């Protein structure tokens, strides 16, 4: 494969320090993003104790020194927990549930747009190269053979307007990139309502090496005879899109209209 001279400047490996504390934050997120079983059990246990204390526990003579004082303190703690939980349930959980119901169809539509763009691009690559792909998403070997047969400056299946001039394949792929990243940015505008897994998949696509290669060669014409230099990063990009489609099928498909 033809090496890319810009690779050292394009790749920005993440600092290991950014991953510190991620495990803890995920646990806390799962606990408080929706009413967990632990919180529900604690809520009902607190309710039971409050009623028990009001109706008969407070009437029992103190048998252990400080027992009544401890019971009173625990009663106040339980009462505070119950009121806080009710406030959280009404003002946070129900609102978040309502937001998910309203926004999920939009997120589903944008997800379909993203992996639909790749599904539209792949047949064009197959047609231009004369290579038949056996599956919706081609293998690394199939992409390699296809990319070897497509010159980067040859005419792509898209015309500019109003001049009706064919884009080159480099320009065509960059147009694909701009459409995908544009859809991702619109979804990121709703980031508080996205699940962490969804954010990670979209971020991986938005920052993938394939897009960075396209940006690098958008302003600097390539002298390569074919698109072989893109095949590996393109294949990894298809894997990310497959991951997004799997997430859509699992989490968002039921919201599609």
N, C-alpha and C positions, 0 to 999 in steps of 0.2 A: 504494500500500500504506500502511496506517495505521502510523505510526511508533511505536516503543516508547520511552517516556520513561526507561526504566531501562537503555537500551543502554550509556550511558557508564559505568555502574557494573558492568555484567555482563561486558563485554568486558575482558579483561586480556591485551593483546598481549605475547608472550614477549620477553624482553630479548635483543638480538642477541648479547650476550656469552655466553649459554648455548650457542650453537652453535660457539664456538671449540673447536678440537681434536677436533670430532666426526669429521672425516675420518680423522685419525690413529687414534682409538680404534676405528673400524670396521675399519681395516686390521689392527690388532693383534688385534681380536676374531676376525676370520676366520682369522688365522694360528694362534691358540692354542685356539680353541673345539673344533677337531678336528684330527687329524694331517694337516697340509697336505703337498702334494707336496714342498715345500722341506725340511720337517723329515724326511720319509721318505728323501729322497735323501741328506741329511746323515747320517742314521742308518746307512744302508748303506755310505756312503763311509767313515764312521768305523770300522765293523766290518771292512771290507776293509783299512783302514790298520792296525788293531790286529793282525789276523792276519798281515799282511805284515811288520810290524815284529817280531813275536814269532818268526816262522819264518825270515826271511832278511835283512830290512833292517838289523837290529841287528848282523848278522855282517859287514856290508860295511865294509871299512876306511874311516876318515874321510879324505875327499879335500878337504873344505872346512873351514877352521878353525871350530870350534863346531858343526859339522854334527851330530855325535852328541848334543850337548847340546840342540840345537834339536829333533831327532827325539824325544828323551826327553820334552821338555816337550810337544810336540804329541801324543805318545802318551798322556800323562796327561790332556790336554784331551779327546781323543777318548774315552778310557775313561770320564771323568766325564760326557761328553755321552750316551754310550750308556746308562750306568746311570740317569741322570736321565730319559732318554726312556722307558726300560722302566718306571720308577716312575710317570711321568706316564700312560703307556698303560694300565697295570693299575689304578692308583688313581683316575685322573681320567676318561680317555676311556671305558673300559669301564663305569664306574659311570654316567657321563652317558648313555651309550647305553642302559643298562638302565633308567635313570630315564625316558628318553624313551619307551621301549617301554611302561612301566607307566602313565605319566601322560597320554600322548597321547590315549587313548580318552576320558578325562575332559575334556580340553581340547576335543576334538572335540564332545563332547556339549554342553558349555557354549556353544560357538560356534554350534551348531545352534539352541540355545535362544534366543540373542540375535537371529539373523536370522530365526528362525522367528516370534518375537514380532512383528516388523515385518510379516512376510508375513501374519500373522493380523490385524493392525491395518488394513492397507491396504484389504482388502475391506469392512471395516466403514465406513471413510470413504467408499468408493465407494457403498455402500448408503444411508448417511445423506444423502449429497449428491445422489444420483441421477446422478452422473457415472461413466461407464464408462471404466476405464483399459485401454489397449491392451496394456500389458506388466505384468509382475510389479511392477516399480518404476515408478511414474508419472513423467511429465515435469514440469518446473517449471510449465508452462502448465496441465496437467491438475490439479495440486495447487492452483494458484491458484483455478481455477474451483470445485473441490470445497470448499476452505476458505471461499470466499465464501458457500456455501450452508449452513454449519453454525454455528449460534449457540453460543458457548462454554458457555452455561448450560443448553443443552437436554439432554434425557435421552440418555445414552450407552447402548450395548448391554451394560451390566454392572450387576448388582444388589448392593447391600450386604447383609450378613448380620448379624443375623437379621431386620432390618427390611424387607428386600426393597424398598428404595428405589433407584431408578436413580441412578447417578453422573452428574454433569454431564460434558460432554466435556472440560473443563479437568481435572477430577478423574481421568477415565479416562486421559487422556494422561499425567498425573503418575503414575498407577499403572503404566503402561507403562514410564515412565522408571525408577521404583524397581525394577522387575523386572530391567531391563537392567543398571542400575548394580550391583545386588546380585550378578548373575552375574559381572560384570567384577571386582568386588572379590574374589570367590572365586577367580578365575583369577589375580589379582594376588598372592594368598597363595602362589602357586607361581612367582612371578616369576623366581627363579634358573633355572628350567627352561624359561622362555619364550624364544623367539627375539626378537631386537630388533625385527624388523618386526612381529611379533605384538603386542608391547608397545605399539609406536607406534600401531597401528590401534585397539587397545582404549583407549589413553589419549585419542586423538582423539575417540572415541565418548563416553567418560566425561566429557570436558570440552567437548563440543560446545555451540554457542550455543543450539541448540534446547532442550537440557536446562536451560540457565541461564535461558532465557525461561520455561520451565514452572515452575521453582523460584520465580522472581520473582512470577509471577501466582498461585501456589498460596496464598500468604497475603494477597495483595492482590487482591480481586475486580476483574475487568476490566469496563469499561463498553462494550467493543467489541461491535458487533452480530454479528460473525462471527469466524471464525478466520483471516481474511486476514493478520493481523499475524504469523502463525506460518508461513506457507507457504514463505517463502524459507529459513528456518533448518531447516524440516522437510525440504525437498528436499535440502539439503546433508547432513542426517543420513542420508537414504536412500543417498546416495553413499558415505558411510562404511560403512554396513551392506553395501552391494554389495562394497566392498573387503574387508571381513571374510569374506564368502562366497567371494570369489575366493581368498583366502588359505586358507580351509578346503579348497576343492576341490584346491588345489595341494599343501598340506602335511599336512592332517589327515584327509581323506576316507578314506584307506586304513586308518585306525585305527578308524573307526566300526563299531559292532557292530549 
